[in-house]
C-alpha cells in the first residue's frame, strides 16, 4: 500500500510550502490593522463593473482602497445584489468547470490506449485536489489583501467569504462574494491540469498529485494575486489580462516545458505506434472546451452585460479563425488538413484571445486568431525536428506561446471603446501605449519566472521524496492504467470491455 506514505508526504509538503511563502503573508496575518494599499487610477480590473462604472474614480468612491476588498466598508457602500448577474456567474462557473472533463477527453484521445485512464485521471483528480487547496488557503493567497506578490490569510477556510455583495479593487460587484470565489476556483482547477498534457505516459501518479497541490499554492496563487488580487504588483502597474493569458496559460505552458525536460523522454521502441488512439474523443473534448470557454472569457466580465457579450463574440471569432488557418497551413505543408490540426488550432485561438477578450474588437480578434497558428505550428515542427524534449501533447507550443502572443496582442489591440478600463493604462502622461506594453512584458516575464522556477523547485523536491518522479521502464511498457491505477479501460478486438481492478 503506497497510499499512507504518499499522504504523509503530502501533509509534510503542504506544511513546508506554507513556510516558503513570502514573509508578507505572516506579517499581514499578524497585523490586526494593516495599512491600506492605495489604489492608483492606473489600476485595471479583469472583471470591470457593470455599465456606469467610472474608471477615473476607481477606488476613490466612498474613500475605498484596494485593501478594502471585502473588509472595512459599511453595508451602505456595497452594491445591491443582481439576480441576473448572479445567475450568469453561476452558469459561467459551471461552464469553466465543464472545461476540465473536456480537457481530459482532449488529451486522452491523443494518448496511447494503455494510458487513457491515467490521462483522464490527471484532469479529474485536479478537480478534487485543487478544490481543497483553494478552499483551505489558495483563494486567500490569491485574492485577500496582502503585499505586492501574495495575498494574506483573511479568507482562509472561506472566512469572510459569504453571500453578501462586495467591492473588488474599487469595483462594486453585484454578486455574492462566494459566487466570485467559485468562479475563480474553476480557473484554479483547470490550470495545473493543462500541464498534464506534457507529461503523459511517464509520471508517477502519486508525485503528480502532490505536484499540482504545491504548484497551485506556490505558482498559481501568487500569479493570480499579482494580476487580479487586491494590491497586486501587476494590477497596480496597469497590466491587462482579462481572463488568464499570463495567470493560466503562460504559467502552465512554461511549467509544462520544464517538467517535460525533467521527466525525460518516453522510452519508445522503434516499432511502437505513438499516434493518437481516438481522435473522435479529442474532437469531442475540443467541442467541450470551446463551449466552456464562453464561461471562461465572457464570465470574466463579472456581470451579465455588454462587455460579457463582446468577450463572448471575440472568443468565438478567434477560435474559428485559428482552426481554419491551422488547416490551411497543413494543406500547404503536408497537403492534407487533419482533424488533430483543426482541434489544436481552435484551442490555440481560444488561448490567444483569453487575455484580450474583454479589451479588443472583432477585427482584432481575427488578427489574433490568424497569427497564433503560425507560432504554435512552427514550435511543434521545430520540437519534432530537434527532438530535445518530449512535450507529448504540445502544451508549451499551444498554451505557453499562445498565451504569450495573447498578452502581447492585448497591449497592441486593447481598445478604450470596448472597455473603459483601458483608458487608465494608456494615459499620455504615463507613456501612452508604451506604458501598457511595458506592463504587459512585465507580466510575461513574471509568468515565465514563476512557472519555470516554481516548477523546477517543486520537481526537484519531489524527486528526492518519491525517489524519482518517472515510472520505471517496466511500468511504462505495461502502461500507466495498470501500473498506477490497477485497471484498464480499453475495448479488446473481440468486443469485450475490460475495466477491472487487478488487486
C-alpha positions in Angstrom: 0.0 0.0 0.0 1.5 3.2 -1.2 -1.3 5.4 0.0 -0.2 6.1 3.6 3.4 7.1 2.7 2.0 9.4 -0.1 -0.4 11.1 2.3 2.3 11.6 4.9 4.5 13.3 2.2 1.6 15.4 1.1 0.9 16.7 4.6 4.6 17.4 5.2 5.0 19.2 1.9 1.9 21.3 2.3 3.1 22.4 5.7 6.6 23.1 4.3 5.1 25.0 1.4 3.4 27.5 3.7 6.7 28.2 5.3 8.1 29.1 1.9 5.5 31.7 1.2 6.7 35.3 1.3 7.1 36.8 4.8 4.5 39.3 4.0 1.7 36.7 4.4 2.7 36.1 8.0 3.2 39.8 8.7 -0.2 40.6 7.2 -1.9 37.8 9.2 -0.4 39.1 12.5 -1.2 42.7 11.9 -4.8 43.4 13.0 -4.9 46.8 11.4 -2.8 46.8 8.3 -2.2 50.0 6.4 -4.4 50.2 3.4 -2.9 49.9 -0.1 -3.6 52.9 -2.2 -5.5 52.3 -5.5 -3.9 54.4 -8.3 -6.0 55.5 -11.2 -3.9 53.3 -13.4 -5.3 50.1 -11.9 -7.4 47.9 -14.1 -9.6 45.0 -13.3 -10.1 41.8 -15.2 -13.7 41.9 -14.3 -14.9 45.5 -14.8 -18.0 46.7 -13.1 -21.4 46.9 -14.8 -22.3 49.8 -17.1 -21.9 53.2 -15.5 -18.7 52.4 -13.7 -16.2 55.3 -14.0 -12.6 54.1 -14.4 -11.3 57.5 -13.3 -12.9 57.1 -9.9 -11.7 53.6 -9.3 -11.0 53.0 -5.6 -11.9 56.6 -4.7 -15.6 56.5 -4.3 -16.6 56.3 -0.6 -12.9 56.5 0.2 -12.3 52.8 -0.5 -8.9 51.4 -1.4 -7.7 48.1 -2.7 -7.2 46.9 0.8 -10.9 47.1 1.3 -11.6 44.0 -0.8 -14.4 42.8 1.4 -13.5 44.5 4.7 -13.7 48.0 6.2 -16.7 49.1 4.2 -20.2 49.9 5.5 -23.2 47.9 4.3 -24.5 51.0 2.6 -21.4 51.1 0.4 -21.9 47.6 -1.0 -23.9 47.3 -4.2 -27.4 45.7 -4.3 -27.3 42.1 -5.4 -28.3 41.4 -9.0 -30.2 38.2 -9.7 -29.3 38.3 -13.4 -25.6 38.8 -12.7 -25.6 36.1 -10.1 -27.4 33.6 -12.3 -24.9 34.3 -15.2 -21.9 33.9 -13.0 -23.2 30.6 -11.6 -23.6 29.4 -15.2 -20.2 30.7 -16.1 -18.7 28.9 -13.2 -20.3 25.6 -14.3 -19.1 26.2 -17.9 -15.5 26.6 -16.7 -15.7 23.5 -14.5 -17.0 21.6 -17.5 -13.8 22.5 -19.4 -11.7 20.2 -17.2 -13.6 17.0 -18.3 -13.4 18.4 -21.8 -9.6 18.8 -21.4 -9.5 15.2 -20.1 -11.1 13.9 -23.3 -9.0 16.2 -25.5 -5.8 14.8 -24.0 -6.9 11.2 -23.6 -7.8 10.9 -27.3 -4.2 11.7 -28.2 -2.7 9.2 -25.7 -1.9 5.5 -26.4 -4.7 3.1 -25.4 -2.8 1.7 -22.4 -2.6 5.1 -20.8 -6.1 6.5 -21.4 -7.4 6.2 -17.8 -4.3 7.7 -16.4 -4.6 10.7 -18.6 -8.3 11.1 -17.8 -7.5 10.8 -14.1 -4.8 13.5 -14.2 -7.6 16.0 -15.1 -10.3 14.6 -12.9 -8.1 14.4 -9.8 -7.3 18.1 -10.2 -11.0 18.9 -9.7 -10.7 17.4 -6.2 -7.2 18.3 -5.1 -7.2 21.9 -6.2 -10.7 22.5 -4.9 -9.5 21.5 -1.4 -6.3 23.6 -1.6 -8.3 26.6 -2.9 -10.9 26.4 -0.1 -8.3 26.0 2.7 -5.8 28.7 1.7 -5.4 29.1 -2.1 -8.2 31.6 -2.6 -7.0 33.7 0.3 -3.4 33.8 -1.0 -4.7 34.8 -4.5 -7.3 37.4 -3.6 -7.1 38.6 0.0 -5.3 41.9 0.7 -1.6 41.2 1.2 1.6 42.6 -0.4 2.6 43.0 -4.0 3.3 39.3 -4.6 0.9 37.3 -2.4 -2.3 37.7 -0.5 -2.9 37.4 3.2 -4.8 34.8 5.2 -8.0 36.8 5.7 -10.0 34.4 3.5 -8.5 31.1 4.7 -11.2 28.4 5.0 -13.5 31.0 3.3 -13.6 33.2 6.3 -15.5 36.4 5.4 -16.5 34.9 2.0 -20.3 34.7 2.2 -23.5 35.6 0.5 -23.1 39.4 0.6 -22.0 41.5 -2.3 -18.6 43.1 -2.1 -16.1 45.6 -3.5 -13.2 44.3 -5.5 -10.3 46.6 -6.0 -12.6 49.6 -6.0 -15.2 47.9 -8.3 -18.6 47.3 -6.9 -19.6 43.7 -7.6 -23.3 42.9 -7.6 -22.8 39.2 -7.0 -22.2 37.3 -3.7 -18.6 37.0 -2.8 -19.0 33.2 -2.6 -20.1 33.1 -6.2 -17.0 35.0 -7.3 -14.8 32.6 -5.3 -16.4 29.7 -7.0 -15.8 31.2 -10.4 -12.2 31.8 -9.7 -11.9 28.3 -8.2 -12.7 26.7 -11.6 -9.9 28.7 -13.1 -7.5 27.3 -10.5 -8.7 23.8 -11.1 -8.0 23.6 -14.8 -4.7 25.4 -14.8 -2.5 22.6 -13.3 -4.5 20.1 -15.3 -3.2 21.8 -18.5 0.3 20.8 -17.5 -0.5 17.1 -17.6 -0.5 17.1 -21.4 3.3 17.4 -21.4 4.0 14.5 -19.1 1.5 11.8 -20.2 2.6 8.2 -20.1 5.6 8.6 -17.8 5.0 10.4 -14.5 4.1 8.7 -11.2 0.5 9.4 -10.3 1.4 10.0 -6.6 4.1 12.5 -7.5 1.7 14.2 -9.9 -1.0 14.6 -7.2 1.5 16.3 -4.8 2.9 18.4 -7.6 -0.4 20.0 -8.6 -1.2 20.7 -4.9 2.1 22.5 -4.3 2.0 24.2 -7.8 -1.4 25.7 -7.1 -0.1 27.2 -3.9 3.4 28.3 -4.9 2.9 29.3 -8.6 -0.8 29.9 -9.4 -1.9 31.8 -6.3 1.0 34.3 -6.3 0.5 34.9 -10.1 -3.3 35.4 -9.7 -2.7 37.8 -6.8 -0.2 39.9 -8.8 -2.5 40.2 -11.8 -6.0 40.3 -10.2 -5.6 40.5 -6.4 -6.0 43.4 -4.0 -2.8 45.4 -4.2 -1.2 43.0 -6.7 2.0 44.2 -8.3 0.9 43.8 -12.0 -2.5 45.1 -11.2 -1.0 48.3 -9.9 1.2 48.6 -12.9 -1.8 48.5 -15.2 -1.2 45.1 -16.9 -4.2 43.8 -18.7 -5.2 40.1 -18.5 -8.9 39.8 -18.8 -9.3 36.0 -18.3 -5.9 34.5 -17.7 -3.4 34.6 -20.6 -0.5 35.0 -18.2 -2.0 33.7 -15.0 -3.3 30.4 -16.6 -1.8 29.7 -20.0 1.7 31.1 -19.7 2.4 29.7 -16.2 1.1 26.2 -17.2 2.7 26.3 -20.6 6.2 27.1 -19.3 5.8 24.8 -16.3 4.9 22.0 -18.7 8.1 22.6 -20.7 10.2 22.4 -17.6 8.5 19.3 -16.2 8.8 17.6 -19.6 12.5 18.2 -19.7 13.0 17.0 -16.1 11.0 13.8 -16.7 12.9 13.0 -19.8 11.6 11.3 -22.9 9.3 8.3 -23.1 11.1 5.0 -23.6 9.8 4.1 -27.0 10.9 1.2 -29.1 11.2 1.6 -32.9 8.1 -0.4 -33.6 5.7 1.4 -31.2 2.9 3.4 -32.7 2.5 6.6 -30.8 -0.3 8.1 -32.9 -3.4 9.3 -31.1 -5.6 6.3 -30.4 -9.0 8.0 -30.6 -9.2 11.3 -32.5 -13.1 11.5 -32.2 -12.5 11.6 -28.5 -10.1 14.6 -29.0 -12.7 16.4 -31.2 -15.4 15.9 -28.6 -13.0 17.4 -26.0 -12.3 20.3 -28.3 -16.1 21.0 -28.6 -16.5 20.9 -24.8 -13.5 23.2 -24.4 -14.8 25.7 -27.0 -18.3 25.6 -25.3 -16.9 26.1 -21.8 -14.5 28.9 -22.9 -17.5 31.2 -23.3 -17.9 31.0 -19.5 -14.2 31.3 -19.1 -14.0 34.6 -21.0 -17.5 36.1 -21.0 -17.8 35.2 -17.3 -14.7 37.3 -16.6 -16.9 40.4 -17.1 -18.3 39.7 -13.7 -21.8 40.6 -14.8 -24.4 39.9 -17.5 -23.7 43.0 -19.5 -22.5 44.2 -22.9 -18.9 43.5 -22.0 -19.7 39.9 -21.5 -21.3 39.8 -24.9 -18.3 41.4 -26.5 -15.9 38.9 -24.9 -18.2 36.0 -26.0 -18.2 37.3 -29.6 -14.4 37.7 -30.0 -13.8 34.4 -28.2 -15.7 32.6 -30.9 -14.2 34.5 -33.7 -10.6 33.9 -32.7 -11.2 30.1 -32.2 -12.9 29.8 -35.6 -10.2 31.8 -37.4 -7.3 29.9 -35.7 -8.8 26.5 -36.5 -9.2 27.5 -40.2 -5.8 28.9 -40.5 -4.2 25.8 -38.9 -5.9 23.7 -41.5 -4.7 26.0 -44.3 -1.1 25.7 -43.0 -1.4 21.9 -43.0 -2.9 22.0 -46.5 0.2 23.8 -47.8 2.7 22.0 -45.7 1.6 18.3 -45.6 -1.1 18.5 -48.4 -3.9 17.5 -46.1 -5.9 19.2 -43.3 -6.1 17.0 -40.3 -8.7 16.7 -37.5 -6.0 17.0 -34.9 -4.7 20.1 -36.6 -8.1 21.8 -36.5 -8.5 20.9 -32.8 -5.1 22.2 -32.0 -5.7 25.4 -33.9 -9.1 26.1 -32.3 -7.6 25.6 -28.8 -4.6 27.8 -29.7 -7.1 30.5 -30.8 -9.0 30.3 -27.6 -5.8 30.5 -25.6 -4.6 33.6 -27.5 -7.8 35.5 -27.2 -8.2 34.8 -23.4 -6.2 37.8 -22.1 -7.6 40.1 -24.7 -11.2 39.1 -24.8 -12.6 41.9 -22.7 -10.5 44.6 -24.4 -10.5 44.1 -28.2 -12.8 44.3 -31.2 -13.9 41.7 -33.7 -11.3 42.8 -36.2 -8.5 42.5 -33.7 -9.8 39.0 -32.7 -9.4 37.9 -36.4 -5.8 39.1 -36.4 -5.1 37.4 -33.0 -6.6 34.2 -34.2 -4.8 34.2 -37.5 -1.4 34.7 -36.1 -1.3 32.2 -33.3 -1.4 29.0 -35.5 1.8 30.1 -37.2 3.6 30.4 -33.8 2.2 27.1 -32.3 2.6 25.1 -35.5 6.1 26.3 -36.1 7.1 25.5 -32.5 5.7 21.9 -32.9 7.6 21.4 -36.1 10.8 22.7 -34.5 10.3 20.4 -31.5 9.9 17.4 -33.8 13.0 18.3 -35.7 15.3 18.9 -32.8 13.8 16.1 -30.6 15.4 17.6 -27.5 12.4 17.2 -25.2 9.1 15.3 -25.1 6.3 17.7 -24.6 3.9 14.9 -25.6 0.8 16.9 -26.4 2.5 20.2 -27.1 1.3 22.1 -24.1 4.1 24.6 -24.4 3.5 25.4 -28.1 -0.2 25.9 -27.7 -0.6 27.3 -24.2 2.9 28.8 -23.5 3.4 30.5 -26.8 -0.3 31.1 -27.4 -0.6 32.8 -24.0 2.5 34.9 -24.7 1.2 36.1 -28.0 -2.2 36.9 -26.4 -0.6 39.0 -23.7 1.4 41.0 -26.3 -1.6 41.3 -28.6 -3.7 42.6 -25.7 -1.2 45.5 -25.3 -1.3 46.2 -29.1 -5.0 46.0 -29.7 -6.7 47.0 -26.4 -9.4 49.5 -27.3 -10.8 52.1 -25.0 -14.1 51.9 -26.9 -14.5 48.3 -25.9 -13.6 48.7 -22.3 -13.1 52.0 -20.4 -10.5 50.3 -18.2 -8.0 50.6 -21.0 -8.1 54.3 -20.6 -6.2 54.1 -17.3 -3.4 52.0 -18.9 -2.6 54.2 -21.9 -2.6 57.7 -20.4 -0.4 60.0 -22.5 1.3 61.4 -19.3 2.3 57.9 -18.3 3.8 57.0 -21.7 0.6 56.0 -23.5 0.6 52.7 -25.3 4.3 52.3 -24.5 3.4 52.2 -20.8 0.8 49.4 -21.4 3.3 47.4 -23.4 5.9 47.7 -20.6 3.3 46.4 -18.2 2.4 43.5 -20.5 6.0 42.5 -20.9 6.5 42.7 -17.1 3.6 40.3 -16.7 5.0 38.0 -19.3 8.4 38.0 -17.5 6.9 37.2 -14.1 4.7 34.4 -15.5 7.8 32.8 -17.1 9.8 33.2 -13.9 7.2 31.8 -11.5 6.3 29.0 -14.0 9.9 27.9 -14.5 11.4 28.5 -11.1 8.4 27.2 -9.2 8.2 24.0 -11.3 11.9 23.4 -11.0 11.9 23.7 -7.2 8.8 21.6 -6.7 10.0 18.9 -9.1 13.5 18.6 -7.5 12.0 18.2 -4.0 9.6 15.6 -5.3 12.4 13.7 -7.0 14.0 13.2 -3.6 10.9 12.4 -1.6 9.5 9.9 -4.2 12.9 8.6 -5.3 12.2 9.9 -8.8 9.0 11.1 -10.3 9.2 9.0 -13.5 7.8 5.5 -13.6 10.1 2.6 -14.3 10.7 1.2 -17.7 8.6 -1.9 -17.0 5.7 0.2 -15.7 5.9 2.5 -18.7 5.9 -0.5 -21.1 2.9 -2.1 -19.3 1.0 1.2 -19.3 0.1 3.5 -16.5 -3.5 2.4 -16.4 -2.5 -0.9 -15.0 0.6 0.1 -13.1 -0.7 3.3 -11.5 -4.4 2.5 -11.1 -4.7 -1.3 -11.3 -7.3 -1.2 -14.1 -7.7 -0.7 -17.8 -10.5 0.9 -19.9 -10.0 -0.2 -23.4 -12.0 -2.5 -25.7 -10.4 -5.7 -26.9 -10.6 -6.9 -30.5 -13.2 -9.5 -29.5 -15.5 -6.7 -28.4 -15.1 -7.3 -24.7 -14.5 -4.3 -22.5 -12.0 -4.6 -19.6 -12.2 -2.3 -16.6 -11.5 -4.4 -13.6 -9.1 -3.9 -10.7 -6.1 -6.3 -10.6 -5.8 -6.2 -6.8 
